[in-house]
Every structure is written in structure tokens, then in C-alpha cells.
Amino acid sequence: VNPLLSLLNSISSGLSDAELSEMKFLCRDKIGKRKLDEAQSGRELFSRLMEQQLIAQDSLEFLRRLLQHIRRDDLLSQVVHFEEEGPHAPDNQPDGHEKPVKVICDNVGREWKKLMRELGMAEVKLDRIVAAHPYNLYEQLVQALREWQLWKGKDAKVADLIKALRNCNLNLVADQVEE
């Protein structure tokens, strides 16, 4: 079963008729009136949004905003959890890189976004991490590195971290990680 479809089905079953109506209203500038009128369930609305590429496996920002606007934090937390966990198979979990991660977190500071961009992280993920931990720079970097490890799985290599650090002119940190 497609994990995204499972998530959308779960959210759909949790929506009241009034909430569905609110969501459809909020989508008026994205989907034509006739298609909106035809959508009689959350599943049908989500199908239309997927057709418009407003909802996708790696792009759930629009869905998060809809759920925020209708004040359904419980459903929003399902989406956030889905994004954090992702559809990773158990054998795709990263190897532990606790020591390099600690060294990086202790020494990178405000340049963490530059580092994560160098590692190929999506801007939307960085924004979500900042929103989740707005006043804790250390935790932002910890979570960003964790996301990177999950994303890369077994391909999350310390050598890639060192290369990215050097490309960001964070050579002292790179030297510390190499030790």
C-alpha cells in the first residue's frame, strides 16, 4: 500500500463535512469550481490536489497549510510524523554516526543551513526543522543531520559530511570530524 495514500485516507476519514467544505473553499484558486463541487469526500479532494501536483510524496506543504487553516492540529501532526518518518524500509536505516554528528553540532552553529544545502537537503525540510525548533540552533542542526541520515540511509557517509564541511569553508570542523 502506498504510504502517502494511506495517510490521505486516514486524514479523509477524520474530516467532518464542515471541515471538508472549508478545505474545498480554501482550494478555490487551485482547482476549478466544477471539480471542487464533484469532490464529495476528502479522498476525492486529495485526488484533485494530487492531479494538480499540490500534494505529492515529497511535497506536503499545501496539505499542512490546509489542516492549519481548519485548525486540525491532530491531523497536521500525522502529516508531520509522516514527513519525519518517511516511507523508509527498516533495512534502509542509517548507520550510527553519533561522534561526527556531535562534533558537527558542537561546532557548526549558524552555518548549519549552508551545510545542509551542500548535502542536498530540500529547503522545505530546513524550514520545517526551524519551525519545529525556532529558538534552539543546536537542536535544528541535530534534527537536520538526522533527516539527512534518514534520507540517505546506508549512503549517509562521514566522508560526505567532511566534503560538505570543506565546501562550506568549515575546515576546522572537518578536521575535527576526521580525527
Secondary structure, 3 states (H helix, E strand, C coil): CCHHHHHHHHHHHCCCHHHHHHHHHHCCCCCCHHHHHHCCCHHHHHHHHHHCCCCECCECHHHHHHHHHCCCHHHHHHHHHHHHHCCCCHHHCCCCCHHHHHHHHHHCHHHHHHHHHHCCCCHHHHHHHHHHCCCCHHHHHHHHHHHHHHHHHHHCCHHHHHHHHHHCCCHHHHHHHHC
